[in-house]
Amino acid sequence: PRQLYETVMTQQQRDHLHSNTAAMMDHVSEKKIKVLYLAQQYKIKPSYAKAIFDLLSKKDFDFSEVEKESEGAETRTKCPRFTPSQATDRLTGMPAPNIYNY
């Protein structure tokens, strides 16, 4: 996702992504959902999450909450047996033998 966001998309495409995402997030009533979603985007690139946050019409939370929730966001919804067992291993789409805990 980071490579797509930074190098494939043009600035105009990123601007559209930010505004479209913010418009849809304005329909979300649960603060926690918005914070956790932006935390995922923050892990891709902090300015990505900030751009969406800045465009929200109703800010019922502070951006510092997004920053805090971004810690560990990349593993929040992952099954522990598919997470890397070594600090040097990376999360990937499919489990690889001898690397993941399964």
C-alpha positions, 0 to 999 in steps of 0.5 A: 500500500505504501508504494502504491500511495507514494509512487504510483498515485499522482498528487491529484489521485491522492487528493481524490482519495483523501476527499472521497475517504473523508466524505465516506467516513463522515457517515460513520457514527462510531468514533472508535471505527474512525480512529482505528481506520485512520490508524491503519492509514497512518501506518501506510504514511502519516500524512495520508491519515492526516490528510483524511482527518483534516477533511472530516467535517466532524472531528469528534476525536483528536489526531493524537488518538490516531497516532497512539492507536497506530502502534501495533495497528499492522498486527491488530487483526492478524491471527497470531499463528500467522505473525512473524516469529522472528523480528527480522521476518515480515508480514506477508499475504500467505504463511511461509513454512519455517517463518510463521508460527503454525 
